Amino acid sequence: MSNHLTKYDYGKCHICGERMEEKRIKQDFWIKGKLLVIEDVPAGVCPQCGEKVVKADVGREIAALTAAKKWRKARIMSVPVIHFSKEVV
């Protein structure tokens, strides 16, 4: 995968209306109780509210990556897990 951005026009954010900017992001998914992080995903990111969108072809590629279980041989990272214990009324 190339690190060059394609200069796709993602348009305006559907949440706040700000113009989306093309960036490479890390996207996380929970698959059968396991956390998977896909790095270097081309996406439109709103500089105002942080909303993220991907083009349809990128979404299909992500679906293919997760379905093919290629992630089973991926690099492993550790993440801290904490429990939110305060009761919200």
N, C-alpha and C positions, 0 to 999 in steps of 0.2 A: 504494500500500500504506500502510495506517495504521500509526502507531507505537504504537497502543494494544494492550496485551496482552489476550487473550481470557479469561484466568483458567481455562484448561483444567487439569484435574487429571492430571498425567503419572504419578502414582503414585510407587512406590518404585523406586530404581535397581536394575536386575537384576544389577549387578556387586557393589555393597557394601550395598544395602538402605536407604540414606539417601533421604529424601523429595526428589524432583526439584523444581526451581524453574523457573518459566517465564521465559525471557530471549530476547532477540534476539541472534543470533550471526552470525558470518561462517563460511560453510562452503566448503571447497575441494574441487575435483574435477579429476581429470586426464582430459581428453577428447582422444583421438588425439594424445597427446604434448604437449598444451597445458594449462597450468594455468588454471582458471576459479575465481573466487571469487564467491560469491553472498552479498550483505550483507543484513542485516535479516531473517534467517530466524527465525520463531518456533519455539522448541525447548524441551524440558525439559532442564535441565542439573543434574547432580548436584554439590552444593556440596562433597562429600567427595572424590570421585575424578575428577570432570570429565567423566564419561560424558555423551553427548548423544543425545537421541532426538527425532524429529519425528513429528507425526501423519501418518496415511496420506494425507490430502488435501494436506498440505504436500509430502510426498514426490512425489505425482503432479504437483503444480505445478512442482516442481524438474525432474522428468523432462521435462515439456512445455517448460520454458524451455531446457533443454540440447538437446533434440531439434529445436526450432524454429530453432536457431542464432541466436536473438536476441542472443546474447552476442557475435557478430562485430562489432557496432557499439558495444560497451560501452566504458566508460572503461578505459584501460590503466594499469597500475602496474608499476613495476620491483621485482623482488625479488632479493636477493643469493642466490647459489648457491655452496655450498662442498662440497668432497669430503671424506668421512670416510675418512681414510687409515690409521688405526691398525688393525693386525691383531688380531682377537679370537680367543682360543684357547678 
